[in-house]
Every structure is written in C-alpha cells, then in structure tokens.
Amino acid sequence: MEEIVNRLGIMDSMLKQTDNYSTIENIVPLDNHILKMITEILIDAENLPNDNILKFLLHPSFDLIHFLVWRLFYRWYKQRDHKLSDVETNYLKQAIVFNMKLVVLVDEQAATTDVERLTNLLLNKNYFQLLFSILNKVNKSDRLHFDSGLLIIGQWIELISHFEHEHPKHSNSECLMLLNTKIKELMFGSWYQTYIEDMIKYTGSSFIWKSGYEFFIGTCSFSMSNHIRNVNDFDAKPVLEHFYSLYYSSFITVYSKYVNQWSNEIVHCLMGIISFITHCCLNIKSTEVLKNDKQVFHSLFSIVTEKKLHESIISTWTNNETILIDLIAVLFCICCDDTDILRFFTHDIPLIAQRVYPLTEVKYDRTRLTAYLLLAYVSTEDDLLKLKMNDTTIQIYFRLLEAAFHSPTRSFRSVPIEIFLKGLLAFSIHDVVQVEIAKSNKVPLLIEIAKFHPLAYDILWTLSFHVLIQQQLETNKEFIDTLINVRETADGQANIKAASGILWNLNYTFENTSSPAVKNDMNVSRTNFLSIKNLTILSNQLNLDKTTTANLIDKTGPTSPNQSNGFHFDMMISYSHDNTDICHRIYDTLIGNGYTVWVDFNYMRGNVMEAMAEAIESTDCLLLLICDNYKRSNYCRAEALYAYSRQVTLIPLLMQKKYKADGWLGLMLSQLIYIDFTKYEFNLAFDKLKAELFSMNKKPRAHFSSAQKLPSPPPEKKITESIVPSSFVTVNNSTQQTPVVLSSHNSDYLKKPINQWLASDINHWCQEKHLNTFLNVLQHYDGYALIKLYELSKLNYMSMINVLQTDCKKLHYDLSVFEYIRFLSEFEKLSFTHHSEAKIDNELENSKAE
C-alpha cells in the first residue's frame, strides 16, 4: 500500500514541476511515460485488499487520477482531429475500472468519509461543465459519433450512473439533475431515433458499426434508467410507452433471434434498453405496457437462458452481461405480480422452471435471488422435485433474507425485504420446500421477522399445514401467546386471519385459548355473523317474510363453537378473491335456480376459522373455484381441507385455462372430474354443474325460475317517478294493504291480446305465476299499463327495480330482485308464446301512441 502511494506521489510531483498541471484546459500532450506509470499503479492498486483500496482513495494524491482523466477528455474535445492514443485509452479505461471498484466498495453502508470523498471526486462541478459541453457537441453533430473516444466518455457517464445506483440520495444533486437533463435531450433527439431504427434493420449479416450506436442506445438508455429509478417526480409511464411501442419491442424481438452471435456492442445496447424498461416499470409499479406483448416475453426468455451470457456473469453488478441478465430477471419478478402475465409464464413458456433454474447458480447474488423468486412463482410441485431443490437452495435463500432483515435499509442489493417475503410465501406452499425449511430450523427467524413484517405471519400460516412445522411451532409457547393476543385484537389488522389460521392448524381452538370476556364477545359475534347471517341468507333465498325471519332470529340463542347451528344450505362456494365476479354470477344463477347457497362475499371478521368451520358444517357440498391463486390461498386451503375431513362432497369448477392442480389441491381432487368454466360458455358450463348436482340428488328447495339475463339499458334513460298508481297509496303509510286473495279461475284471459286485459286478468296471471308482490301492487293495472311497465323495465331495468322497491316499501311489501326477474321472464314467455313478435311490437307501438 505505502509503496503504491509513494509511486503515485512521485508522479504527482513530476507533473507539478511542469506547466501541464495547472488546469485541465490545456491541449499540450501529456507525457506517455508518466501515463504508463500511473496506469501500472492503478493495476497494482486494484489488487490490494479492500481496506487498503479505501485508504488509497483517501490519500490526497488520488486527486491526480481524476485530474488526468478530465485533462485527456478536454484535449480530445478541443482538438478537432485528435484521436486518443493507445496509451491514453489504456489509462482512461484503467481509471474507469478502478473507480468502478471504488463505487462497489463505497456503498450505502460505507464510512461517511469514504462516501464524501468519492462523491466530491465523481460529482465535481468544474469537471461536469466540460462533460456538458461534450454532450452538446455530440447532440448537434455526428462528427464525434465515429470516434472511439465517445465510447470512453460513455463509460465514464455509466460510472457516474453506477454511483447514482448505489447512492440514490444524490440523485437530486445539481450535477446529476443537469446530466440527466442532457441525457434526456439526447434520447428524444433525432440521433437516438435514427440509430435505433438502423439497428432494428439488422438481419444477422455484417453490420457497419459506429460508436454512436453504442453511446446513444447503450449509455444514454442505461444512464437515464438509473436516474428514473431514484427520482420520484419523474413521469416514467408516457416515456416508456413512447419508446417501447416505437422501438424497444421490435429491437428485443429482432436481436433475440441471433443471441448466440451477439458482439459486446450489441450486449451493451440490449443492456441499456432492458435497464430502461425495468427501471421504468419499477418507477410506475406496473408492467401494463408489456402485458399483451407475448412475443417480447418469449424473446426475453431466449436471452435470459443463453448459456454464453451466463458464463460472463461476475459477482458484481459491473459488466454488461451481469446487468442484462439481472435486470431481465428483475423484470420477470415484477411481471409475476400481474395475474395474467403469471398465467402466461406458467402455461405458455415451455419448461419455464427448468430454464430459470440455471440462474440460481450464477455468480451474482441478486440474480440468484431473483431466480429463486421466479421459481417460487412459476414452479409446480413436480418441477421442484425434478430440479432436486435441496437444503442448499433453502440455505442460500434464507441467507439473503437474513441479510436483508439485519440491514439498516431492510434490503439486500436494493431488493427490499418485502420482495423476499413475497417470494418465500409463494415458495412455501410446496411440500418439498416446507420439509427443507423444517429441516433447516428457520422457523425461529420467521417468528422474529413477523414482529416487524406482518407478511411473515402468512408465511408461517402456510408452513403450519405441515406436521414438521407444527411440531416446531407448538414448542414455542411465547409465539403461541402472541398469536392468541393478535387474534383477540380489534378487526381490521392484516395478520388476525393468519394468527387464527396458525392456531387452527395447531388445534388451538377458540374454546381453549380465549379469555372468558373475549369468548363471550366472540360468541355473540359468531351468533351475529353465522346464526343471524345464515337465517337472513335463507330467508332471502326462500322468500320468507320479515316477520317470520325476525321470529326465527329471536328464537336463536348464542351457539358454542362446537354446536351446529341447525341451518342447512344446499352448498357452499369456496373461491379466491380474483374470481369474485364469476363467483357472484354462479351464486346468483344457483339462487335463481332455487338452491340455497352459503358464500362469504363480505370477508369474514372476528373468529374467522371458527366461522369458516360452522359454515362448512351447515352444508354437505362444496364448490371449489380452482385456479393458481386458489391453491396459493391459505384460507381456501383451510376451507377445502376441513370440508374434505368432514367428507363433504367436493365439486371442482375450473376457473383458469390449462390449470392443472398439484400439491395438496391435486392430491385432494385427483379422483374428481372438473367442470370447466373456461372451456364452455357460462350457461353451458352451468348446465353441466346443474346436471352434476342432480346426479347427487341435489334438487332445488326454493321456488324460483331460472334467471334470464336482460339486455343492458341505455344509461341516459333513468326512471325516477313512482309507477304504483296513486289511488293505491293510502294516506296513512302505517296501514298495510290487504293482500289480494283470488278465487279459482280459468285461463280464458290468455286468449285475449295483452292490451285488452282487465285488472282481474292481470291478477289471475300474477297468481298463476306466483308473483305474489306484483299480485298486490298491480291490482289497478290493465293491459296497457302492464305493457308500459314492461317497456320501462326494458329501457332501464336497474333503475326500474329501485323505483319498484321504493314504492313497494311504501305499501309495506318487499320486492326481491328474483321476483322482478321472474316477472320479466314470465311476461316475455307470455308474449312470445301466444303472439307473434310483430304483434307484440304493434301492441307496444299502440301503447306508446295512446
């Protein structure tokens, strides 16, 4: 160390004795002998121990290294025909390599003096003025675009970008803000567009290369991307949309075809583009721009799995191959947050797990980490067994997780601990991973992490389905007490459900863990949630009136957790919340067909596991809406396993194309036939479900007709006026109308046109069709009025149901949506059965005219 410093000191003294050392603005050539000597000093210093390298940084003579860099840049910029000599080029390259090593060593955890020293050297305002002048010249003319010196300038800019990457707090410094303003001008200028369009025309044949291609596409894209990552007020979305749609998608697709022929220059350009895309997606927290570009994903997988590139990956984020592969892997991890893209990965990328796995063995830590995260998302149980995931894999993952947990920034290599935990949550659903975690005794670490990061509770819940993990958790009495306390806190905390789930898996029931006061409160809650809710659901589905329902509720006292509430539903639906919409549709159609159905649309609160258990105990049939996320859901798993243990009939409904259940779900459903709601149109798939229910001798108990889907009404036509005749509304609203009771009658009225019906005909029709509410509220209607009512309903049936329900309440009647739908359905059947379509149209026109 001292010998190297002394040598540099001698060089410093020699230069100070000449006029050349006074300012960088000097075009007199530097002595080649001195440049060679200093180059050798830098090579020797690079091999010093890290502590000595940092001491070398702090030595005053180190200023000479940067002074000479800018002195050479100035001469190259000022002298029109000057080309950098080999000696000058070698010096500049070695200065960049050594400073890059300093950037890696002087990270966010480095000593303040080291950070300040490197900052002052790299972000020197005096030197930056020269850099801005060079960039202005590059933007105005292509004279320097053919000069290899431009590539050296680009490498120095990338050195500064690496510093910004490691020290994001400096992104708002004056130097970096001005630099990236200049870079942005270059990217939106004509040269960037021209050069990237030239490169897209590449067909694999020889290509006339110029330094401008690499500088604009590689350096500018990379530099701008690091700045975007660190500056919150930069609107990255429109910038990404602009470049991606015009250039990047085509560029990636073209060059992925020739990946085994890539030169270093092409790798550099691809690295810049991928860096820009990835950091923009990180900035806007979205991959929407790429979502529908499946060809690009195929191209990126071709690149990221290229063995030639893997061989060039090093242990630091400092060469183009390492950065390129790392950022593609990071981009894939971001994409896995999008359900549609994740499904595309798992079902349309051939052998995805086998192709990703080699990345777990590369030299760069973060790339290995992102590879594990990808495997967590895309692997099946069979994949992990084939790949022979072992304890070494788990040990590496937990080593990185622990490093992030103990870091002051709670991150590792700029990856926050939340990303580690999300990956581990995805990983931990697999039995093979659970076994390895149990063997490696990592449960105590997760318990400690859970004190600060609630997501760890979900991981422990997932792991607690395995008997080996259960044994480890049961011995930790302090953690059990923590879970009990968490479960008994107020509703709304994210980890209450996880705490309840872990206790449930450990057989810590509500009865033997809660305090008397909490038990009493929770029992009341369960009564309100289950007994009253179940009665309310049943009364709505069976059309019981309010008085009957209220009497039933009054007679229902609090039930113990182990006592059946006595209610029985035809079936229960178990679903993950990404299938909420189709679950609603299945539920509504089942109700419309007369079945009673239990489903949690309101997200159960309080003692959720006990509530789930009692819900399952109230039925003998469970519909499982299966997909990737169903298998990943701890709550769905608990529902399915409890139903399975009680020998409840399971009917799997497939919600995701090409999905094949594996692991715990595959084992449970291995002998069952799926009803595929992705292969068939909804009504056909539902008919198959109904046939399956009938084969089980499950027939409807409620008296409903099948709900008929009505056309969506024009939004501008809203109905606000009352449709119940004013003569029918009593002065005293507390007085209820006497329900209509009709004597027996014949069906002669059906032979008459509807517009000739009398009020008695309408009443007879309502009675025959069991339209009880309409029977009472349409007492004074004739045929014309009935047609008007139907016409208004067709214009906007949602507004109409609101008006009808409001008016019915004035008369102390409740109109259900189901009866309203049956009214529309029966009227349409009546119209099309007894009259031609033209005749109905005439009647509607006549009613309008009158």
Secondary structure as the mmCIF struct_conf table of DSSP 4:
data_model
#
loop_
_struct_conf.conf_type_id
_struct_conf.id
_struct_conf.beg_label_comp_id
_struct_conf.beg_label_asym_id
_struct_conf.beg_label_seq_id
_struct_conf.end_label_comp_id
_struct_conf.end_label_asym_id
_struct_conf.end_label_seq_id
HELX_RH_AL_P HELX_RH_AL_P1 GLU A 2 LYS A 16
TURN_TY1_P TURN_TY1_P1 GLN A 17 GLN A 17
BEND BEND1 THR A 18 THR A 18
HELX_RH_3T_P HELX_RH_3T_P1 ASP A 19 TYR A 21
BEND BEND2 SER A 22 SER A 22
BEND BEND3 ILE A 24 ILE A 24
BEND BEND4 VAL A 28 VAL A 28
HELX_LH_PP_P HELX_LH_PP_P1 PRO A 29 ASP A 31
HELX_RH_AL_P HELX_RH_AL_P2 ASN A 32 GLU A 46
TURN_TY1_P TURN_TY1_P2 ASN A 47 ASN A 47
BEND BEND5 LEU A 48 LEU A 48
HELX_RH_AL_P HELX_RH_AL_P3 ASN A 50 LEU A 58
BEND BEND6 HIS A 59 HIS A 59
HELX_RH_3T_P HELX_RH_3T_P2 PRO A 60 PHE A 62
HELX_RH_AL_P HELX_RH_AL_P4 ASP A 63 LYS A 78
BEND BEND7 GLN A 79 GLN A 79
TURN_TY1_P TURN_TY1_P3 ARG A 80 ASP A 81
HELX_RH_AL_P HELX_RH_AL_P5 ASP A 86 LEU A 105
BEND BEND8 VAL A 106 VAL A 106
TURN_TY1_P TURN_TY1_P4 GLU A 108 GLN A 109
BEND BEND9 ALA A 110 ALA A 110
HELX_RH_AL_P HELX_RH_AL_P6 THR A 112 LEU A 122
TURN_TY1_P TURN_TY1_P5 LEU A 123 LEU A 123
HELX_RH_AL_P HELX_RH_AL_P7 LYS A 125 LYS A 140
BEND BEND10 ASP A 142 ASP A 142
TURN_TY1_P TURN_TY1_P6 ARG A 143 PHE A 146
TURN_TY1_P TURN_TY1_P7 SER A 148 SER A 148
HELX_RH_AL_P HELX_RH_AL_P8 GLY A 149 GLU A 166
HELX_RH_3T_P HELX_RH_3T_P3 PRO A 168 HIS A 170
TURN_TY1_P TURN_TY1_P8 SER A 171 ASN A 172
BEND BEND11 SER A 173 SER A 173
HELX_RH_AL_P HELX_RH_AL_P9 GLU A 174 MET A 187
TURN_TY1_P TURN_TY1_P9 PHE A 188 PHE A 188
BEND BEND12 GLY A 189 GLY A 189
HELX_RH_AL_P HELX_RH_AL_P10 SER A 190 ILE A 200
TURN_TY1_P TURN_TY1_P10 LYS A 201 LYS A 201
BEND BEND13 GLY A 204 SER A 205
HELX_RH_AL_P HELX_RH_AL_P11 SER A 211 TYR A 213
HELX_RH_PI_P HELX_RH_PI_P1 GLU A 214 CYS A 220
HELX_RH_AL_P HELX_RH_AL_P12 SER A 221 ASN A 230
TURN_TY1_P TURN_TY1_P11 ASN A 232 ASP A 233
HELX_RH_AL_P HELX_RH_AL_P13 ALA A 236 PHE A 243
HELX_RH_PI_P HELX_RH_PI_P2 TYR A 244 TYR A 248
HELX_RH_AL_P HELX_RH_AL_P14 SER A 249 SER A 256
TURN_TY1_P TURN_TY1_P12 LYS A 257 TYR A 258
HELX_RH_3T_P HELX_RH_3T_P4 VAL A 259 GLN A 261
HELX_RH_AL_P HELX_RH_AL_P15 ASN A 264 ILE A 284
TURN_TY1_P TURN_TY1_P13 LYS A 285 LYS A 285
TURN_TY1_P TURN_TY1_P14 GLU A 288 ASN A 292
HELX_RH_AL_P HELX_RH_AL_P16 LYS A 294 VAL A 304
TURN_TY1_P TURN_TY1_P15 THR A 305 THR A 305
HELX_RH_AL_P HELX_RH_AL_P17 LYS A 307 HIS A 310
TURN_TY1_P TURN_TY1_P16 GLU A 311 SER A 312
BEND BEND14 SER A 315 THR A 316
TURN_TY1_P TURN_TY1_P17 TRP A 317 THR A 318
BEND BEND15 ASN A 319 ASN A 319
HELX_RH_AL_P HELX_RH_AL_P18 ASN A 320 CYS A 335
TURN_TY1_P TURN_TY1_P18 CYS A 336 ASP A 337
BEND BEND16 ASP A 338 ASP A 338
HELX_RH_AL_P HELX_RH_AL_P19 THR A 339 ASP A 348
BEND BEND17 ILE A 349 ILE A 349
TURN_TY1_P TURN_TY1_P19 PRO A 350 LEU A 351
HELX_RH_AL_P HELX_RH_AL_P20 ILE A 352 VAL A 356
HELX_RH_3T_P HELX_RH_3T_P5 TYR A 357 GLU A 361
BEND BEND18 VAL A 362 LYS A 363
HELX_RH_AL_P HELX_RH_AL_P21 ASP A 365 VAL A 378
HELX_RH_AL_P HELX_RH_AL_P22 GLU A 381 LYS A 386
TURN_TY1_P TURN_TY1_P20 LEU A 387 LYS A 388
HELX_RH_AL_P HELX_RH_AL_P23 ASP A 391 HIS A 406
BEND BEND19 SER A 407 SER A 407
TURN_TY1_P TURN_TY1_P21 PRO A 408 THR A 409
BEND BEND20 ARG A 410 ARG A 410
STRN STRN1 SER A 411 PHE A 412
TURN_TY1_P TURN_TY1_P22 ARG A 413 SER A 414
STRN STRN2 VAL A 415 PRO A 416
HELX_RH_AL_P HELX_RH_AL_P24 ILE A 417 PHE A 427
TURN_TY1_P TURN_TY1_P23 SER A 428 ILE A 429
BEND BEND21 HIS A 430 HIS A 430
HELX_RH_AL_P HELX_RH_AL_P25 ASP A 431 SER A 440
TURN_TY1_P TURN_TY1_P24 ASN A 441 ASN A 441
HELX_RH_AL_P HELX_RH_AL_P26 VAL A 443 ALA A 450
TURN_TY1_P TURN_TY1_P25 LYS A 451 PHE A 452
TURN_TY1_P TURN_TY1_P26 PRO A 454 PRO A 454
HELX_RH_AL_P HELX_RH_AL_P27 LEU A 455 LEU A 463
TURN_TY1_P TURN_TY1_P27 SER A 464 PHE A 465
BEND BEND22 HIS A 466 HIS A 466
HELX_RH_AL_P HELX_RH_AL_P28 VAL A 467 GLU A 474
TURN_TY1_P TURN_TY1_P28 THR A 475 THR A 475
HELX_RH_AL_P HELX_RH_AL_P29 LYS A 477 ARG A 487
TURN_TY1_P TURN_TY1_P29 GLU A 488 GLU A 488
BEND BEND23 THR A 489 THR A 489
TURN_TY1_P TURN_TY1_P30 ASP A 491 GLY A 492
TURN_TY1_P TURN_TY1_P31 ALA A 494 ASN A 495
HELX_RH_AL_P HELX_RH_AL_P30 ILE A 496 ASN A 505
TURN_TY1_P TURN_TY1_P32 LEU A 506 ASN A 507
BEND BEND24 PHE A 510 PHE A 510
TURN_TY1_P TURN_TY1_P33 GLU A 511 THR A 513
BEND BEND25 SER A 514 SER A 514
HELX_RH_AL_P HELX_RH_AL_P31 PRO A 516 ARG A 526
HELX_RH_PI_P HELX_RH_PI_P3 THR A 527 ILE A 532
HELX_RH_AL_P HELX_RH_AL_P32 LYS A 533 LEU A 542
TURN_TY1_P TURN_TY1_P34 ASN A 543 ASN A 543
HELX_RH_AL_P HELX_RH_AL_P33 LYS A 546 LYS A 555
TURN_TY1_P TURN_TY1_P35 PRO A 561 ASN A 562
BEND BEND26 GLN A 563 GLN A 563
BEND BEND27 GLY A 566 GLY A 566
STRN STRN3 PHE A 569 PHE A 569
BEND BEND28 ASP A 570 ASP A 570
STRN STRN4 MET A 571 TYR A 575
HELX_RH_3T_P HELX_RH_3T_P6 HIS A 577 ASN A 579
HELX_RH_AL_P HELX_RH_AL_P34 THR A 580 GLY A 592
TURN_TY1_P TURN_TY1_P36 ASN A 593 GLY A 594
STRN STRN5 VAL A 597 TRP A 598
BEND BEND29 PHE A 601 ASN A 602
BEND BEND30 GLY A 606 ASN A 607
HELX_RH_AL_P HELX_RH_AL_P35 VAL A 608 GLU A 617
TURN_TY1_P TURN_TY1_P37 SER A 618 SER A 618
STRN STRN6 THR A 619 THR A 619
BEND BEND31 ASP A 620 ASP A 620
STRN STRN7 CYS A 621 ILE A 626
BEND BEND32 CYS A 627 CYS A 627
HELX_RH_AL_P HELX_RH_AL_P36 ASP A 628 ARG A 632
HELX_RH_AL_P HELX_RH_AL_P37 ASN A 634 SER A 645
TURN_TY1_P TURN_TY1_P38 ARG A 646 GLN A 647
STRN STRN8 THR A 649 LEU A 654
BEND BEND33 GLN A 656 GLN A 656
TURN_TY1_P TURN_TY1_P39 LYS A 657 LYS A 658
HELX_RH_AL_P HELX_RH_AL_P38 GLY A 663 LEU A 669
TURN_TY1_P TURN_TY1_P40 SER A 670 GLN A 671
BEND BEND34 LEU A 672 LEU A 672
STRN STRN9 ILE A 675 ASP A 676
TURN_TY1_P TURN_TY1_P41 PHE A 677 LYS A 679
BEND BEND35 TYR A 680 TYR A 680
HELX_RH_AL_P HELX_RH_AL_P39 PHE A 682 SER A 695
TURN_TY1_P TURN_TY1_P42 MET A 696 ASN A 697
BEND BEND36 ALA A 702 ALA A 702
HELX_LH_PP_P HELX_LH_PP_P2 SER A 705 ALA A 707
HELX_LH_PP_P HELX_LH_PP_P3 LYS A 709 PRO A 714
TURN_TY1_P TURN_TY1_P43 PRO A 715 GLU A 716
BEND BEND37 GLU A 721 GLU A 721
BEND BEND38 VAL A 724 VAL A 724
HELX_RH_3T_P HELX_RH_3T_P7 SER A 726 PHE A 728
BEND BEND39 VAL A 729 VAL A 729
BEND BEND40 VAL A 731 ASN A 732
TURN_TY1_P TURN_TY1_P44 ASN A 733 SER A 734
BEND BEND41 THR A 735 THR A 735
HELX_LH_PP_P HELX_LH_PP_P4 GLN A 736 VAL A 740
BEND BEND42 SER A 747 SER A 747
HELX_RH_3T_P HELX_RH_3T_P8 ASP A 748 LYS A 751
BEND BEND43 LYS A 752 LYS A 752
HELX_RH_3T_P HELX_RH_3T_P9 ILE A 754 GLN A 756
HELX_RH_AL_P HELX_RH_AL_P40 ALA A 759 GLU A 768
TURN_TY1_P TURN_TY1_P45 LYS A 769 HIS A 770
HELX_RH_AL_P HELX_RH_AL_P41 ASN A 772 VAL A 777
TURN_TY1_P TURN_TY1_P46 LEU A 778 HIS A 780
HELX_RH_AL_P HELX_RH_AL_P42 GLY A 783 LEU A 795
HELX_RH_AL_P HELX_RH_AL_P43 TYR A 797 LYS A 810
TURN_TY1_P TURN_TY1_P47 LEU A 811 HIS A 812
HELX_RH_AL_P HELX_RH_AL_P44 VAL A 817 HIS A 834
BEND BEND44 HIS A 835 HIS A 835
HELX_RH_AL_P HELX_RH_AL_P45 GLU A 837 ALA A 849
#
